Amino acid sequence: MISNTTAITTVKFYSNDGFHYITESPISLLERCKSMNHLKQIHSHTITMGLFSTTAFQTKVMVFCCAHESGDVNYAHKLFDLMAEPSVFIWNTMIKGYSRINCPKNGVSMYLQMISSKIKPDGFTFPYLLKGFKNDSASQYGKVLFNHAVKHGLDCNLFVRKAFIHVFSLYGMMDMAHKVFEMGGDASWDVVTWNAMISRCNRDKQFEKSKKLFIEMDNKGVCPSSVTLVLMLSACSKLKDLNMGRYIYDNYIKDAIIEPGLVLENALIDMFAACGEMDVAQGIFDNMKTRDVISWTSIVAGFANIGQVDIARKYFDQMPESDHVSWTAMIDGYLRMNRFKEMLELFRKMQMSNVKPDEFTMVSILNACAQLGALELGEWVKAYIDKNNIKNDTFVGNALIDMYFKCGNVEKARKAFKEMHLKDKCTWTAMVVGLAINGHGEEALVMFSNMIEASVKPDEITYIGVLCACTHTGMVEKGRKYFASMTKEHGIKPNATHYGCMVDLLGRAGNLKEALEVILNMPVKPNSIVWGSLLGACRVHKNVVLAEMAAKQILELEPENGAVYVLLCDIYSACKRYENLHQVRKMMMERGIKKTPGCSLVEMNGIVYEFVAGDQSHPQSKEIYAKLENMMQDLKYVAGYSPDTSEVFLDIGEGD
């Protein structure tokens, strides 16, 4: 029998274009093999011809099966089982094969068999093994395998340590990643390893840690790559850290130490825009050689975020192409400025442009519907989300609950709450606040109790809803108890709004003296909201002395606050203090203070109409006022309604 596989032999191959005869040694043939079909023919031929398969030949077959993209790891395993004493290289090859086909458990199984066979792992074993890991396998085996590496003295191997850092940081095991990372000396880590650590911190929203790592990297003289700078500019954007952003720009980009490509320039625009430095962001944008949709979106979002929505719209309209992120950025800009009509018009244009919105867009639209009280449009948005399979996550659910409550549909809000699979603190808070402002105070307090039982910690806003619930149901004692529990049970320090709620609660119940004591004992200076709560209570209970005191305090804080004058006039009118009433009216005229006209919003067929008191801008205003007059006549003469005009404030344009 010929025992040398380097011997020349003739092999008959079959391929798509027929049979071929090649005369070469088996190992030479393996080196040029490109498919499992050819490999099997070579392998079977060596067996048929009685050629003895040497270790070199077997190794070549194993390497092809495990490393080549068309290789078959199962075929390799069958050959592996026939080997008497496979070397560490062969074990590593099998482990590498299972990593290549994303079977980490099989790789771990091979590793355990290797250890059981008294074969010691080398510097390639763990990197090959870890390369195939996913989140579940990393959390299940990662720490144990690192302990194995330490046991076998491989924790000092830089290649091994980098592999562990990569897998730990990639799958969020940052404690272990830091542990391994800190084992390296000052010059141990290359920029790729630093980037892996910073990237994971960014993904975990631990931007301060990203910043700390970069400073450490910078101090150790490791030159960052463009990837490092993009990661850090992103962290600076989230932190709104202009100083660090400028440091990166001045030291690495401005003088072209690192060439600012498109991705890096986009990150720069985003950072400066997030920090409100739109002049710098615009300068970078104007000097860009090429721009993509991200460049345009960053500049649009930047202007929108600082309230310059008209400039943002100018850039938005110039965009060569736009995606759902661009549209959402512009929609959010209108939302921040309470320009809801323009926002909804833009959303309609978005639909006409066949750009599919995502869940973030829908949250913005639902928020607009909530502010406008546009229930019909909000219902359409809900149907649109369901029909188009838009991700209905917790944020969308919370926005739906808020919209239903602000539109007064408590039952639909309850239904949306029950249908939510995942509820967070905002979900529970929306229910507590929504029920409270819609007059369901007792149910709001029950919801709050359920929230505590569900181990969800309340925040400042939750307690505003709780105190409002107590106010609207007249539960003074419970209000006192909940106010005290904020600090005692949950460590929440009451702010001015909470004190305002307490003043409102006590004032509505007629405890004006106690309400005043709350104000005077506040740890912070009371603002106009707190004094306004007392003034409102004085109006209800016709307490002129305290009303004058509260009004004086508010006007010192806000001299142009017309609502204060109006409330004072209402109180003087109700108490028949006409001389004081005329004095306040005269003061208003002298100071040019005017009553803010009332405004109403009416939704019809998905369109929201706005009406201001005395407004005649609507094309059908004559018909509208005629209908209102008919309704007033029916109320007065048919229903017997008699309006209470005791607190109606006369026009200050009238004579005394």
Disulfide bonds with the S-S distance in Angstrom:
none
